[in-house]
């Protein structure tokens, strides 16, 4: 699922629950600001589990030494926040991405109750964006590891951040436009905050959950599935997602396969279109997943699909969880999406 589609899904999810957040604030519970925590707040995370600091972390730009257990962590990657929270670390600041929501007013189910009443500051990651300068939150560790920010983190920007605090970019080999797998960024962040053992426990636990879910739905194994995204290129055209997209990887974890003809159509930015006629012919999958569509676009897309083609529509929370995979979000998707796929396939 592309960044824009995940962002759209998570924005709608936030709007669905904004009334509840407003009621809580009106009753005086919280008293939180929109932009950030006070300068005296700090990340909380308990004791390291992997031995003594300093820790040397290898990433796409080389090696970064974290000299001591970090107390003030900035999470710039869109999903860095999820990994930190799963490890018991509350970031003092984030990039303010609407993909993940921020702070104790976040509407995303898997983030609720994890901020300890804090709302991280929003830092400026681009001259044209809002937020406070990153140095004003006095970080002792800057993370730009997961999808969205770190694959596009330039050497120049990395160099600037590194002068402020130890900075860790995406894993070695990560490239722009290719999401960093949740296992990889969770592992890297665990190393950086001194919790590699806990990070591996979280990764192994989620992998086991995925395997158990796949075993409960054996009819999905070997079936072909196509994630289609809400980015129309013209009348009657649909966009298939690349095989390494989070949505297709989620389905692969359940034993499902992508469609080779659609994989070829999704190969480049200028060719990632498919027509309804193709879906009715050699590119026909066993099921189509409409991923991150707005409500109106969902209905329009269904009308464009060939008659009789099984369709699964992800709701806003499901699209946010599948498109922004983390050790916090994926359990939610595993509860609800596989049953939908099984019913659709029959």
LODO-585718 format. One line per field, with one value per residue (C-alpha): residue number from 1; residue in three letters; x negated, y, z. Coordinates in steps of 0.1 Angstrom, whole numbers, plus 5000, padded with zeros to 4 digits. Last residue first. Example, Ala and Ser with C-alpha at 12.3 -4.5 7.8 and 13.67 -1.06 7.14 Angstrom:
<pts>
seq	c(2;1)
type	c(SER;ALA)
east	c(4863;4877)
north	c(4989;4955)
up	c(5071;5078)
</pts>
This chain:
<pts>
seq	c(346;345;344;343;342;341;340;339;338;337;336;335;334;333;332;331;330;329;328;327;326;325;324;323;322;321;320;319;318;317;316;315;314;313;312;311;310;309;308;307;306;305;304;303;302;301;300;299;298;297;296;295;294;293;292;291;290;289;288;287;286;285;284;283;282;281;280;279;278;277;276;275;274;273;272;271;270;269;268;267;266;265;264;263;262;261;260;259;258;257;256;255;254;253;252;251;250;249;248;247;246;245;244;243;242;241;240;239;238;237;236;235;234;233;232;231;230;229;228;227;226;225;224;223;222;221;220;219;218;217;216;215;214;213;212;211;210;209;208;207;206;205;204;203;202;201;200;199;198;197;196;195;194;193;192;191;190;189;188;187;186;185;184;183;182;181;180;179;178;177;176;175;174;173;172;171;170;169;168;167;166;165;164;163;162;161;160;159;158;157;156;155;154;153;152;151;150;149;148;147;146;145;144;143;142;141;140;139;138;137;136;135;134;133;132;131;130;129;128;127;126;125;124;123;122;121;120;119;118;117;116;115;114;113;112;111;110;109;108;107;106;105;104;103;102;101;100;99;98;97;96;95;94;93;92;91;90;89;88;87;86;85;84;83;82;81;80;79;78;77;76;75;74;73;72;71;70;69;68;67;66;65;64;63;62;61;60;59;58;57;56;55;54;53;52;51;50;49;48;47;46;45;44;43;42;41;40;39;38;37;36;35;34;33;32;31;30;29;28;27;26;25;24;23;22;21;20;19;18;17;16;15;14;13;12;11;10;9;8;7;6;5;4;3;2;1)
type	c(UNK;UNK;UNK;UNK;UNK;UNK;UNK;UNK;UNK;UNK;UNK;UNK;UNK;UNK;UNK;UNK;UNK;UNK;UNK;UNK;UNK;UNK;UNK;UNK;UNK;UNK;UNK;UNK;UNK;UNK;UNK;UNK;UNK;UNK;UNK;UNK;UNK;UNK;UNK;UNK;UNK;UNK;UNK;UNK;UNK;UNK;UNK;UNK;UNK;UNK;UNK;UNK;UNK;UNK;UNK;UNK;UNK;UNK;UNK;UNK;UNK;UNK;UNK;UNK;UNK;UNK;UNK;UNK;UNK;UNK;UNK;UNK;UNK;UNK;UNK;UNK;UNK;UNK;UNK;UNK;UNK;UNK;UNK;UNK;UNK;UNK;UNK;UNK;UNK;UNK;UNK;UNK;UNK;UNK;UNK;UNK;UNK;UNK;UNK;UNK;UNK;UNK;UNK;UNK;UNK;UNK;UNK;UNK;UNK;UNK;UNK;UNK;UNK;UNK;UNK;UNK;UNK;UNK;UNK;UNK;UNK;UNK;UNK;UNK;UNK;UNK;UNK;UNK;UNK;UNK;UNK;UNK;UNK;UNK;UNK;UNK;UNK;UNK;UNK;UNK;UNK;UNK;UNK;UNK;UNK;UNK;UNK;UNK;UNK;UNK;UNK;UNK;UNK;UNK;UNK;UNK;UNK;UNK;UNK;UNK;UNK;UNK;UNK;UNK;UNK;UNK;UNK;UNK;UNK;UNK;UNK;UNK;UNK;UNK;UNK;UNK;UNK;UNK;UNK;UNK;UNK;UNK;UNK;UNK;UNK;UNK;UNK;UNK;UNK;UNK;UNK;UNK;UNK;UNK;UNK;UNK;UNK;UNK;UNK;UNK;UNK;UNK;UNK;UNK;UNK;UNK;UNK;UNK;UNK;UNK;UNK;UNK;UNK;UNK;UNK;UNK;UNK;UNK;UNK;UNK;UNK;UNK;UNK;UNK;UNK;UNK;UNK;UNK;UNK;UNK;UNK;UNK;UNK;UNK;UNK;UNK;UNK;UNK;UNK;UNK;UNK;UNK;UNK;UNK;UNK;UNK;UNK;UNK;UNK;UNK;UNK;UNK;UNK;UNK;UNK;UNK;UNK;UNK;UNK;UNK;UNK;UNK;UNK;UNK;UNK;UNK;UNK;UNK;UNK;UNK;UNK;UNK;UNK;UNK;UNK;UNK;UNK;UNK;UNK;UNK;UNK;UNK;UNK;UNK;UNK;UNK;UNK;UNK;UNK;UNK;UNK;UNK;UNK;UNK;UNK;UNK;UNK;UNK;UNK;UNK;UNK;UNK;UNK;UNK;UNK;UNK;UNK;UNK;UNK;UNK;UNK;UNK;UNK;UNK;UNK;UNK;UNK;UNK;UNK;UNK;UNK;UNK;UNK;UNK;UNK;UNK;UNK;UNK;UNK;UNK;UNK;UNK;UNK;UNK;UNK;UNK;UNK;UNK;UNK;UNK;UNK;UNK;UNK;UNK;UNK;UNK)
east	c(5156;5130;5148;5155;5119;5106;5130;5119;5082;5088;5103;5080;5048;5054;5054;5023;5006;5008;4986;4957;4958;4973;4985;5005;5020;5028;5041;5061;5076;5084;5100;5120;5105;5128;5125;5137;5145;5147;5182;5186;5154;5143;5153;5184;5164;5140;5168;5181;5147;5140;5169;5158;5122;5100;5070;5067;5094;5083;5091;5096;5088;5068;5076;5044;5050;5084;5111;5086;5071;5105;5109;5078;5045;5021;4987;4969;4954;4944;4928;4932;4969;4980;4954;4966;5001;4992;4975;5005;4995;4996;5013;4998;5010;4977;4980;5012;4994;4966;4991;5005;4971;4959;4932;4952;4961;4996;5021;5035;5069;5081;5117;5114;5078;5048;5068;5048;5069;5049;5056;5042;5043;5047;5038;5047;5019;5028;5061;5081;5058;5073;5065;5030;5024;5035;5011;4982;4990;4992;4958;4943;4958;4942;4908;4907;4918;4893;4866;4873;4872;4838;4825;4835;4806;4824;4805;4806;4844;4846;4827;4848;4881;4869;4860;4890;4914;4900;4886;4910;4894;4898;4863;4839;4829;4796;4783;4812;4828;4812;4798;4788;4766;4776;4775;4745;4759;4791;4772;4752;4784;4800;4770;4768;4805;4832;4855;4855;4856;4888;4916;4910;4890;4856;4853;4844;4827;4811;4801;4827;4828;4864;4851;4826;4854;4866;4903;4932;4947;4935;4920;4885;4886;4885;4898;4905;4938;4937;4948;4981;4980;5007;4987;4984;4995;5031;5044;5018;5033;5067;5057;5074;5043;5052;5024;4998;4994;5012;4996;5001;5008;4971;4961;4924;4921;4910;4903;4907;4923;4902;4919;4905;4939;4940;4906;4916;4948;4931;4906;4936;4935;4897;4889;4889;4870;4857;4850;4837;4813;4793;4757;4731;4752;4725;4737;4723;4726;4751;4775;4774;4751;4757;4728;4740;4722;4736;4739;4759;4790;4819;4818;4837;4870;4883;4895;4887;4884;4906;4890;4893;4931;4949;4961;4981;5017;5017;5030;5054;5058;5092;5110;5144;5141;5109;5127;5156;5132;5114;5147;5156;5123;5130;5140;5117;5086;5096;5102;5066;5053;5068;5056;5021;5020;5031;5006;4977;4985;5000)
north	c(4803;4827;4857;4840;4830;4865;4881;4856;4864;4902;4904;4891;4892;4929;4937;4915;4935;4969;4966;4945;4968;4970;5003;4992;4962;4981;5013;4993;4973;5004;5021;4991;4967;4956;4920;4911;4879;4883;4874;4903;4919;4949;4985;4985;4975;5003;5029;5015;5016;5051;5065;5050;5060;5032;5021;4985;4969;4932;4912;4874;4843;4865;4872;4883;4859;4873;4890;4911;4921;4933;4954;4973;4973;5001;5003;5011;5046;5040;5007;4970;4970;4957;4929;4919;4919;4893;4872;4872;4873;4842;4834;4815;4837;4855;4862;4881;4904;4908;4918;4945;4957;4962;4938;4922;4957;4969;4969;5002;5003;5018;5023;5060;5072;5067;5060;5059;5040;5008;4972;4943;4912;4877;4842;4811;4788;4787;4805;4773;4765;4793;4783;4773;4808;4823;4801;4811;4848;4845;4827;4855;4879;4862;4858;4895;4906;4882;4895;4931;4921;4905;4935;4960;4985;5014;5011;4973;4973;4999;4978;4947;4965;4980;4947;4927;4953;4951;4985;4998;5002;5037;5049;5021;4999;4980;4985;4990;5024;5054;5058;5091;5098;5134;5169;5166;5133;5151;5173;5144;5124;5153;5155;5117;5118;5102;5088;5052;5067;5088;5067;5032;5026;5037;5074;5073;5102;5095;5119;5144;5179;5188;5221;5203;5189;5224;5226;5216;5226;5216;5236;5236;5198;5174;5199;5182;5173;5170;5138;5138;5122;5106;5073;5070;5034;5036;5038;5029;4996;5011;5040;5071;5089;5113;5098;5109;5108;5093;5067;5078;5113;5117;5141;5137;5124;5137;5127;5091;5067;5036;5004;4981;4981;5018;5021;4998;5017;5051;5039;5034;5066;5071;5102;5089;5112;5095;5114;5090;5069;5042;5053;5058;5050;5046;5048;5028;5031;5051;5022;5010;4993;5000;5002;5000;5018;5004;4973;4942;4933;4940;4977;4990;5008;5026;5061;5090;5123;5153;5185;5204;5201;5177;5184;5202;5195;5202;5178;5186;5149;5144;5177;5166;5185;5166;5133;5145;5158;5124;5107;5131;5125;5087;5085;5113;5094;5064;5086;5100;5065;5054;5085;5082;5045;5054;5082;5061;5033;5000)
up	c(4997;4984;4999;5032;5036;5027;5052;5079;5071;5075;5110;5137;5117;5110;5148;5154;5126;5143;5173;5159;5130;5095;5081;5051;5068;5100;5083;5058;5086;5106;5076;5064;5040;5012;5001;4966;4948;4910;4899;4876;4865;4886;4875;4897;4927;4921;4922;4955;4971;4957;4976;5009;5004;4993;5014;5001;4979;4981;4950;4952;4931;4908;4871;4853;4824;4816;4837;4856;4823;4810;4842;4832;4851;4858;4873;4841;4846;4883;4873;4880;4889;4855;4858;4892;4878;4852;4878;4902;4938;4960;4993;5022;5050;5052;5014;5021;5045;5020;4993;5016;5028;4992;4981;4953;4939;4943;4914;4903;4886;4853;4842;4836;4843;4865;4896;4929;4953;4955;4943;4963;4942;4955;4942;4963;4973;5009;5016;5021;5051;5072;5108;5097;5083;5117;5136;5113;5116;5154;5154;5133;5158;5188;5171;5163;5198;5214;5190;5201;5238;5234;5214;5240;5243;5226;5194;5192;5196;5169;5145;5153;5149;5116;5102;5113;5101;5066;5053;5026;4992;4977;4985;4992;5021;5016;5051;5074;5076;5093;5129;5143;5174;5184;5170;5146;5134;5123;5100;5085;5080;5061;5038;5033;5023;5043;5016;5028;5063;5061;5047;5059;5091;5103;5110;5146;5165;5199;5227;5217;5231;5220;5206;5183;5161;5151;5160;5138;5105;5071;5042;5057;5060;5090;5115;5149;5164;5202;5218;5236;5270;5291;5295;5258;5253;5262;5226;5200;5188;5185;5162;5176;5189;5217;5239;5215;5177;5148;5127;5091;5101;5105;5133;5126;5161;5195;5231;5221;5247;5251;5263;5235;5218;5221;5204;5176;5170;5170;5144;5121;5101;5106;5125;5160;5184;5216;5248;5275;5255;5273;5269;5241;5210;5184;5148;5119;5082;5061;5055;5091;5116;5153;5178;5214;5243;5264;5285;5280;5259;5282;5287;5318;5316;5286;5293;5269;5285;5295;5307;5274;5276;5254;5219;5192;5200;5237;5263;5291;5298;5312;5316;5306;5274;5266;5269;5248;5221;5220;5215;5187;5170;5167;5130;5121;5132;5112;5082;5086;5090;5057;5038;5052;5042;5007;5003;5015;4990;5000)
</pts>
